[in-house]
Amino acid sequence: MFAKVSGLKVGTLTHNIGDCHIYDRHIPLIKQLLEAKPMDVTPKLIIHNDTDNFYDFKVEDFEIVGYDYNKDIKLGKIPVAE
């Protein structure tokens, strides 16, 4: 999206996270994720909107093709804040 509206070529977007943490209640969920067998998937994001205005994008403008996730991991709803 950023590349499209800025006239740039698609590449790598590097984002630095300044405050990343795991709450005690998330540790069992994180262990499940770390113990899971890695999957070799390369999904593609297709944008069905030729706009050059970032704020004109809508959810229905996007399609993810080739996405597969490990269905053996049953995390359920992960609590974020209480």
C-alpha positions, -999 to 999 in steps of 0.1 A, spaced: 0 0 0 28 24 9 47 17 -23 16 19 -44 5 53 -33 40 67 -32 50 56 -67 77 33 -53 85 -2 -63 74 -30 -40 102 -41 -17 108 -47 19 92 -26 46 113 -26 78 93 -17 109 110 -13 143 89 -22 173 97 -1 203 78 -19 231 72 -56 225 64 -78 255 47 -110 264 24 -112 295 27 -142 319 -7 -155 307 6 -157 271 36 -179 278 17 -212 272 4 -199 239 39 -187 228 53 -221 237 28 -237 214 38 -214 185 75 -220 191 71 -258 192 50 -260 160 65 -274 129 75 -245 105 55 -243 73 69 -233 39 43 -209 26 47 -177 5 13 -158 5 7 -129 -19 -13 -98 -12 -32 -86 -42 -46 -51 -42 -77 -46 -63 -77 -8 -62 -56 15 -84 -60 46 -61 -31 68 -54 -48 80 -22 -39 59 9 -72 67 25 -93 54 -4 -84 18 4 -111 -5 17 -109 -39 33 -126 -55 2 -98 -41 -20 -74 -68 -7 -71 -105 -14 -46 -129 1 -36 -158 -21 -17 -189 -10 -20 -183 27 -20 -214 48 -17 -217 85 -10 -245 109 -44 -258 117 -30 -280 144 -23 -250 167 -55 -242 186 -48 -209 203 -83 -196 204 -88 -159 212 -56 -145 226 -63 -120 254 -45 -87 248 -55 -64 277 -77 -66 306 
